[in-house]
Amino acid sequence: MFTMFQAVTFNPWRSLLALILLILADWGMMTANPVFSGALDWTFLPIGGLLALISLIGWKNTQSLFKKIRKKDWGWIIFVIISGSLLSDIFILIGKLLNQTMAANAGGADWYEGLSVGGGVLYLSQLSVSLTGEELYIAAIFVLTFLLLSRFMPTKVSILTASTISLLVFGLSHYAVYDGNLYQCIFVIGLAHAPSLYAWLKTQNLWIPMLAHILYDLILFFIILLFGI
């Protein structure tokens, strides 16, 4: 994977375009752009993230990041779900020890009340698309940062730094959603997503973190729906 990235010539104009696309995607997602009355906010991240990747590494290289899921890949998916959940719980526990309160998702309170079957299917469909967008968003930030840093730093340092930056940016993009709770955004949302990024970098397949993210949220969806917690 990194051989491919290193073979891509860093282009400041393409990188600037990718950055603008990511900013617009995040803004549209988090503010429910009044131009569309919030009806299409779930499409902003997948569209913006995909276009940013194409801008950075081209269409063929972007296509190569999506491979057919093999049997052994399900082990990675399970790894992401379990380790991501455990890491998030650890950060929540540490936060409680540090007297950090955890904020509820501002857009998710009591969403399930009165939800019809059709409404549930629509919600899950939009949620799945939105979650794939989050993984594209993280991947695009990583690639953008890696391409820039690898010009001045060794590959391993660039990977570690780009990983940290992409996770922090992802976490901080939830600042408004979680009532400005910096600890929760940085650690519980951002750094706890490290297993997903690691799985992508190891397998070179974006479908793995995408499927893991969707399955994890579906599990939470049905737990909340069944038990109302």
ZAGU-890633 format. One record per residue: x, y, z of N, C-alpha, C, O in turn. Coordinates in pm, whole numbers, padded with zeros to 5 digits, always signed. Layout:
XYZXYZXYZXYZ/...
This chain:
+00083-00121+00000+00000+00000+00000+00086+00125+00000+00062+00218-00078/+00184+00129+00086+00266+00249+00098+00357+00268-00022+00399+00379-00053/+00389+00156-00089+00462+00167-00214+00378+00242-00317+00428+00324-00393/+00247+00212-00317+00156+00281-00407+00148+00429-00373+00156+00514-00462/+00133+00460-00244+00124+00600-00203+00252+00676-00235+00249+00791-00279/+00366+00609-00212+00494+00674-00239+00516+00695-00387+00592+00784-00427/+00450+00612-00469+00464+00627-00614+00379+00742-00667+00398+00789-00780/+00285+00788-00584+00199+00900-00623+00275+01031-00599+00325+01055-00490/+00282+01113-00701+00350+01242-00689+00264+01337-00607+00147+01358-00639/+00323+01396-00503+00249+01491-00422+00218+01615-00505+00308+01680-00558/+00090+01646-00516+00045+01761-00593-00026+01857-00499-00133+01825-00448/+00031+01976-00475-00029+02068-00378-00170+02112-00416-00253+02136-00328/-00199+02124-00545-00331+02168-00588-00434+02058-00568-00547+02083-00525/-00395+01934-00600-00485+01822-00576-00507+01802-00426-00617+01768-00382/-00402+01823-00350-00413+01811-00204-00503+01919-00147-00582+01893-00057/-00491+02040-00199-00577+02150-00155-00723+02120-00189-00812+02145-00108/-00746+02067-00309-00882+02030-00349-00938+01923-00255-01053+01931-00213/-00855+01823-00222-00899+01717-00132-00933+01774+00005-01033+01734+00066/-00851+01867+00054-00876+01928+00184-01008+02006+00183-01085+01997+00278/-01033+02081+00077-01158+02156+00066-01278+02063+00063-01379+02089+00128/-01266+01953-00012-01374+01855-00020-01404+01794+00117-01521+01775+00152/-01300+01765+00194-01318+01707+00326-01382+01806+00423-01468+01769+00503/-01340+01931+00414-01399+02035+00500-01546+02054+00468-01629+02063+00558/-01578+02061+00340-01718+02078+00298-01802+01957+00339-01917+01973+00382/-01746+01838+00324-01818+01716+00361-01849+01714+00510-01961+01681+00550/-01752+01750+00591-01771+01751+00735-01871+01859+00775-01958+01835+00859/-01859+01976+00715-01951+02086+00744-02094+02048+00707-02187+02073+00784/-02112+01989+00589-02245+01950+00546-02306+01843+00635-02426+01845+00661/-02222+01750+00682-02270+01641+00766-02310+01691+00904-02415+01653+00957/-02228+01776+00962-02248+01817+01101-02347+01932+01118-02403+01949+01226/-02368+02010+01013-02457+02126+01026-02593+02104+00962-02680+02190+00972/-02612+01989+00896-02738+01963+00825-02770+02081+00735-02868+02152+00756/-02686+02101+00637-02693+02214+00545-02837+02251+00509-02910+02169+00453/-02878+02374+00539-03016+02414+00513-03054+02415+00365-03172+02413+00331/-02953+02416+00277-02983+02411+00134-03061+02284+00101-03149+02285+00014/-03029+02175+00170-03096+02047+00147-03188+02010+00264-03239+01899+00270/-03208+02105+00355-03294+02084+00472-03252+01962+00554-03333+01901+00623/-03124+01927+00545-03074+01814+00622-03109+01679+00563-03069+01577+00618/-03184+01676+00452-03232+01549+00397-03120+01464+00338-03131+01342+00332/-03013+01530+00294-02904+01457+00229-02774+01465+00308-02667+01436+00254/-02781+01504+00434-02658+01521+00511-02580+01391+00526-02459+01393+00544/-02650+01277+00519-02584+01147+00534-02501+01109+00412-02425+01013+00416/-02514+01184+00303-02438+01155+00181-02310+01236+00171-02225+01208+00086/-02294+01337+00256-02181+01430+00242-02046+01362+00262-01955+01379+00181/-02033+01284+00370-01903+01221+00398-01863+01117+00294-01748+01119+00250/-01953+01026+00253-01911+00929+00152-01873+00994+00019-01777+00953-00045/-01949+01094-00022-01917+01161-00149-01789+01242-00136-01700+01232-00220/-01780+01322-00030-01660+01404-00010-01536+01321+00012-01430+01352-00043/-01548+01214+00093-01432+01128+00119-01383+01057-00005-01262+01049-00028/-01477+01005-00085-01439+00935-00208-01375+01030-00308-01273+00996-00369/-01434+01147-00326-01378+01244-00421-01240+01292-00375-01152+01318-00458/-01222+01305-00243-01092+01347-00191-00986+01242-00220-00874+01276-00259/-01020+01114-00202-00926+01006-00232-00890+01004-00380-00773+00988-00417/-00991+01019-00465-00966+01021-00609-00876+01138-00646-00787+01124-00730/-00900+01252-00584-00817+01370-00610-00672+01346-00570-00580+01391-00637/-00652+01273-00460-00517+01251-00407-00439+01144-00481-00321+01163-00512/-00504+01031-00511-00429+00917-00565-00482+00865-00699-00428+00770-00755/-00588+00929-00750-00642+00886-00879-00746+00778-00867-00758+00713-00763/-00822+00759-00973-00933+00664-00973-00886+00519-00960-00942+00444-00881/-00785+00478-01037-00740+00339-01035-00683+00300-00900-00710+00191-00850/-00604+00389-00841-00549+00360-00708-00659+00354-00603-00653+00273-00511/-00759+00440-00617-00871+00438-00523-00948+00307-00537-00986+00247-00436/-00970+00261-00659-01036+00133-00681-00962+00017-00614-01023-00076-00563/-00828+00025-00616-00747-00084-00560-00762-00095-00408-00722-00196-00350/-00820+00007-00344-00840+00004-00200-00966-00075-00162-00993-00097-00044/-01042-00117-00263-01164-00194-00238-01148-00333-00301-01159-00350-00422/-01121-00430-00215-01097-00566-00262-01210-00658-00218-01286-00625-00127/-01220-00770-00283-01322-00869-00247-01294-00923-00106-01180-00954-00072/-01400-00932-00027-01386-00985+00108-01363-01137+00104-01439-01212+00043/-01254-01179+00169-01221-01321+00176-01258-01375+00314-01288-01298+00406/-01257-01508+00329-01295-01568+00456-01210-01517+00572-01261-01486+00679/-01079-01508+00548-00991-01465+00657-01012-01319+00695-00973-01277+00804/-01074-01241+00606-01100-01101+00636-01204-01084+00747-01205-00983+00816/-01290-01184+00762-01390-01175+00869-01325-01179+01007-01381-01127+01104/-01207-01239+01014-01133-01235+01140-01093-01092+01174-01096-01051+01290/-01054-01016+01072-01019-00876+01092-01142-00795+01132-01134-00705+01216/-01255-00826+01071-01379-00754+01104-01417-00777+01249-01453-00683+01321/-01409-00901+01293-01439-00934+01433-01338-00865+01526-01375-00814+01632/-01210-00865+01484-01106-00798+01562-01139-00650+01580-01127-00596+01691/-01180-00584+01473-01212-00441+01479-01329-00415+01574-01325-00323+01656/-01434-00497+01562-01553-00477+01645-01520-00495+01793-01557-00412+01876/-01451-00604+01826-01422-00634+01966-01318-00538+02024-01340-00481+02131/-01206-00520+01955-01100-00435+02008-01143-00288+02012-01107-00215+02105/-01218-00244+01911-01267-00107+01911-01361-00081+02027-01355+00023+02092/-01449-00178+02053-01543-00165+02164-01470-00164+02298-01501-00084+02386/-01372-00255+02314-01296-00261+02439-01215-00133+02461-01210-00081+02573/-01153-00084+02356-01073+00037+02368-01160+00156+02405-01121+00240+02487/-01279+00163+02344-01372+00270+02377-01414+00262+02524-01420+00364+02593/-01444+00141+02571-01484+00121+02711-01371+00158+02806-01395+00215+02913/-01248+00125+02768-01132+00159+02852-01119+00310+02865-01096+00361+02974/-01133+00380+02753-01124+00526+02757-01239+00587+02837-01220+00687+02907/-01357+00527+02828-01470+00577+02908-01441+00558+03057-01467+00647+03138/-01387+00440+03092-01353+00412+03232-01247+00509+03283-01259+00563+03393/-01143+00531+03202-01039+00627+03241-01099+00766+03257-01064+00840+03349/-01191+00800+03167-01256+00930+03176-01334+00948+03304-01332+01054+03365/-01403+00842+03345-01479+00848+03471-01385+00865+03591-01416+00937+03685/-01269+00798+03585-01171+00812+03693-01114+00953+03699-01072+01000+03804/-01115+01020+03583-01067+01158+03575-01181+01259+03585-01164+01378+03558/-01298+01209+03626-01417+01293+03642-01463+01358+03510-01512+01471+03507/-01444+01282+03402-01490+01329+03271-01628+01269+03244-01645+01147+03247/-01726+01354+03218-01860+01305+03186-01868+01272+03037-01800+01333+02955/-01952+01176+03004-01973+01137+02865-02104+01195+02815-02209+01172+02875/-02098+01270+02705-02218+01332+02649-02289+01236+02555-02225+01155+02488/-02421+01246+02550-02498+01165+02455-02491+01230+02319-02471+01351+02307/-02507+01150+02215-02510+01202+02079-02627+01297+02065-02742+01258+02084/-02599+01424+02032-02702+01527+02027-02810+01497+01923-02922+01546+01933/-02774+01418+01824-02872+01388+01720-02939+01253+01735-03016+01211+01649/-02908+01183+01849-02958+01047+01858-03054+01020+01972-03092+00905+01993/-03093+01121+02045-03179+01099+02159-03319+01055+02116-03385+01124+02038/-03364+00939+02168-03500+00889+02147-03537+00879+01999-03654+00892+01963/-03438+00856+01912-03467+00845+01770-03555+00725+01736-03625+00724+01635/-03552+00624+01823-03620+00498+01794-03768+00499+01832-03841+00407+01794/-03814+00602+01906-03952+00605+01952-04046+00626+01833-04031+00721+01757/-04143+00538+01819-04241+00550+01712-04187+00516+01575-04248+00550+01473/-04073+00450+01570-04010+00418+01442-04082+00301+01377-04094+00194+01437/-04130+00319+01254-04199+00214+01181-04097+00120+01116-03977+00147+01115/-04148+00008+01062-04058-00086+00995-03992-00019+00875-03871-00029+00856/-04073+00050+00795-04019+00121+00679-03920+00228+00720-03816+00246+00657/-03955+00300+00827-03865+00404+00876-03735+00345+00928-03629+00405+00913/-03745+00226+00989-03625+00161+01040-03533+00117+00928-03411+00132+00938/-03591+00063+00821-03511+00020+00705-03442+00141+00642-03324+00134+00608/-03517+00250+00627-03460+00373+00569-03348+00426+00657-03243+00467+00608/-03372+00426+00789-03271+00475+00883-03143+00392+00874-03033+00448+00870/-03157+00260+00872-03041+00173+00867-02966+00187+00735-02843+00178+00732/-03038+00208+00627-02975+00227+00497-02892+00355+00495-02777+00356+00451/-02953+00463+00543-02881+00591+00548-02764+00585+00645-02658+00641+00619/-02784+00516+00758-02678+00501+00856-02559+00428+00796-02444+00467+00817/-02586+00321+00722-02479+00241+00661-02397+00324+00563-02274+00317+00563/-02465+00402+00482-02396+00489+00386-02312+00593+00461-02198+00620+00424/-02370+00650+00565-02299+00751+00644-02174+00693+00710-02070+00758+00715/-02184+00570+00761-02071+00506+00828-01958+00473+00730-01841+00486+00764/-01994+00430+00609-01890+00408+00508-01820+00540+00477-01701+00544+00448/-01899+00648+00482-01841+00781+00460-01740+00818+00566-01639+00883+00536/-01764+00778+00690-01669+00809+00797-01536+00739+00772-01430+00797+00795/-01541+00615+00723-01417+00543+00695-01344+00605+00575-01221+00611+00574/-01418+00651+00475-01357+00719+00361-01295+00851+00405-01188+00889+00358/-01362+00919+00496-01314+01047+00551-01181+01027+00623-01086+01102+00601/-01174+00924+00708-01051+00895+00781-00940+00855+00684-00826+00900+00697/-00974+00770+00587-00874+00724+00491-00818+00841+00410-00698+00848+00385/-00904+00933+00369-00860+01047+00289-00769+01139+00370-00671+01191+00318/-00804+01160+00497-00718+01243+00583-00583+01175+00601-00479+01241+00596/-00585+01043+00623-00459+00970+00639-00372+00984+00515-00254+01017+00525/-00430+00959+00397-00354+00965+00273-00300+01106+00250-00183+01123+00214/-00384+01205+00270-00341+01345+00253-00223+01377+00344-00124+01436+00300/-00233+01338+00470-00127+01366+00567-00001+01285+00537+00110+01336+00545/-00020+01157+00502+00094+01070+00472+00172+01121+00351+00295+01125+00353/+00101+01158+00244+00168+01207+00123+00251+01331+00151+00359+01350+00095/+00199+01417+00240+00272+01538+00275+00393+01507+00364+00504+01553+00337/+00371+01429+00468+00478+01402+00566+00588+01313+00509+00705+01329+00545/+00553+01220+00420+00652+01127+00367+00756+01196+00280+00858+01136+00245/+00731+01321+00245+00830+01397+00169+00946+01441+00258+01055+01470+00210/+00920+01446+00390+01020+01499+00484+01059+01398+00593+01161+01416+00660/+00979+01293+00611+01001+01200+00721+01015+01057+00670+00970+01026+00559/+01077+00969+00749+01081+00827+00715+00939+00770+00708+00847+00824+00770/+00922+00663+00634+00789+00604+00612+00720+00568+00743+00603+00602+00762/+00789+00500+00834+00727+00457+00959+00679+00575+01043+00572+00570+01103/+00761+00680+01048+00722+00799+01124+00602+00867+01058+00511+00915+01126/+00602+00869+00925+00491+00929+00851+00361+00852+00875+00255+00912+00890/+00371+00718+00879+00253+00634+00904+00196+00662+01041+00075+00684+01056/+00282+00662+01143+00237+00683+01280+00177+00823+01297+00072+00839+01359/+00244+00923+01242+00196+01060+01256+00065+01081+01180-00028+01142+01232/+00059+01028+01057-00063+01042+00977-00180+00969+01042-00294+01015+01037/-00152+00854+01104-00257+00778+01173-00312+00858+01290-00433+00869+01307/-00222+00914+01369-00264+00992+01486-00345+01114+01444-00449+01143+01503/-00296+01186+01344-00365+01307+01298-00503+01273+01243-00601+01342+01275/-00513+01168+01162-00642+01133+01102-00743+01092+01209-00861+01125+01197/-00699+01021+01312-00789+00981+01420-00832+01101+01504-00948+01111+01544/-00740+01191+01530-00772+01311+01607-00871+01401+01532-00966+01453+01590/-00846+01419+01402-00937+01501+01322-01076+01438+01317-01177+01508+01329/-01080+01306+01301-01208+01236+01300-01281+01256+01431-01401+01285+01433/-01210+01242+01542-01272+01261+01672-01321+01404+01692-01434+01425+01737/-01238+01501+01658-01274+01641+01678-01386+01686+01585-01454+01785+01613/-01406+01614+01474-01516+01648+01385-01652+01624+01451-01755+01671+01403/-01651+01549+01563-01774+01522+01638-01795+01622+01753-01882+01603+01837/-01716+01727+01755-01718+01823+01866-01858+01876+01893-01903+01879+02008/-01928+01919+01787-02062+01976+01805-02164+01870+01843-02259+01898+01915/-02145+01748+01793-02240+01640+01818-02238+01596+01964-02341+01557+02019/-02121+01603+02026-02107+01560+02165-02085+01678+02260-02007+01669+02355/-02155+01787+02233-02161+01903+02324-02023+01957+02362-02003+02001+02475/-01929+01952+02270-01797+02009+02296-01716+01933+02398-01627+01990+02462/-01744+01804+02415-01670+01721+02511-01539+01676+02447-01537+01578+02373/-01432+01747+02475-01303+01721+02410-01248+01583+02444-01197+01512+02357/-01260+01545+02570-01207+01413+02609-01277+01304+02529-01211+01215+02475/-01408+01310+02523-01485+01208+02452-01452+01207+02303-01437+01101+02242/-01441+01327+02244-01412+01336+02101-01273+01281+02068-01257+01205+01972/-01174+01319+02148-01036+01280+02120-01011+01132+02148-00950+01063+02067/-01058+01084+02263-01024+00948+02305-01132+00845+02269-01104+00747+02200/-01255+00867+02314-01361+00768+02296-01404+00755+02150-01432+00645+02102/-01408+00868+02079-01449+00867+01939-01327+00853+01846-01329+00773+01753/-01223+00931+01872-01108+00937+01782-01010+00823+01798-01004+00733+01714/-00933+00825+01905-00827+00725+01924-00880+00583+01939-00810+00487+01906/-01002+00568+01990-01061+00435+02003-01092+00373+01867-01124+00255+01857/-01083+00454+01763-01107+00405+01627-00980+00349+01564-00980+00310+01447/-00873+00346+01641-00743+00299+01591-00748+00157+01533-00684+00133+01430/-00821+00061+01594-00825-00074+01534-00878-00076+01391-00833-00156+01310/-00974+00011+01360-01029+00017+01224-00923+00064+01125-00907+00006+01018/-00851+00169+01163-00745+00220+01077-00634+00118+01061-00581+00099+00952/-00599+00053+01171-00493-00049+01167-00532-00165+01074-00450-00213+00996/-00657-00208+01084-00704-00319+00999-00698-00281+00852-00663-00364+00768/-00733-00157+00821-00725-00113+00681-00581-00112+00631-00552-00161+00521/-00491-00058+00711-00351-00049+00670-00288-00188+00655-00201-00207+00569/-00329-00283+00737-00273-00418+00730-00331-00498+00613-00259-00574+00548/-00458-00482+00587-00524-00563+00484-00530-00491+00350-00549-00555+00246/-00513-00361+00351-00521-00279+00230-00660-00288+00166-00674-00278+00044/-00761-00307+00251-00898-00322+00202-00992-00236+00286-01014-00264+00404/-01048-00133+00225-01136-00042+00298-01270-00105+00335-01339-00057+00424/-01308-00214+00265-01434-00279+00299-01433-00332+00442-01538-00341+00506/-01316-00368+00493-01309-00428+00627-01350-00330+00737-01440-00362+00814/-01288-00211+00747-01336-00118+00849-01479-00071+00824-01552-00042+00918/-01518-00062+00698-01655-00020+00667-01757-00120+00719-01852-00082+00787/-01736-00249+00688-01828-00353+00734-01827-00364+00886-01932-00382+00948/-01709-00354+00946-01699-00361+01092-01776-00246+01157-01847-00267+01255/-01763-00127+01102-01831-00009+01156-01983-00025+01144-02056+00005+01238/-02028-00073+01029-02172-00092+01008-02227-00200+01102-02330-00179+01165/-02158-00313+01111-02205-00422+01196-02208-00381+01343-02301-00416+01416/-02106-00305+01386-02101-00259+01525-02221-00171+01556-02285-00188+01660/-02252-00076+01467-02365+00014+01490-02499-00059+01479-02595-00023+01547/-02506-00161+01392-02629-00239+01382-02655-00316+01511-02769-00327+01555/-02548-00370+01570-02562-00440+01696-02615-00345+01803-02706-00380+01879/-02559-00224+01810-02606-00124+01906-02751-00086+01877-02831-00069+01969/-02784-00074+01749-02920-00038+01708-03021-00136+01764-03122-00095+01823/-02996-00266+01747-03091-00367+01791-03092-00382+01943-03196-00415+02000/-02979-00359+02008-02977-00361+02155-03065-00250+02210-03144-00272+02302/-03051-00130+02153-03131-00016+02197-03279-00040+02166-03366-00010+02247/-03305-00094+02046-03442-00117+02004-03511-00222+02092-03629-00208+02126/-03437-00326+02129-03495-00434+02207-03505-00402+02355-03603-00437+02421/-03404-00335+02407-03399-00313+02553-03421-00167+02593-03438-00136+02711/-03421-00076+02494-03446+00064+02523-03341+00128+02611-03372+00212+02695/-03213+00088+02591-03106+00143+02674-03016+00232+02592-02920+00288+02645/
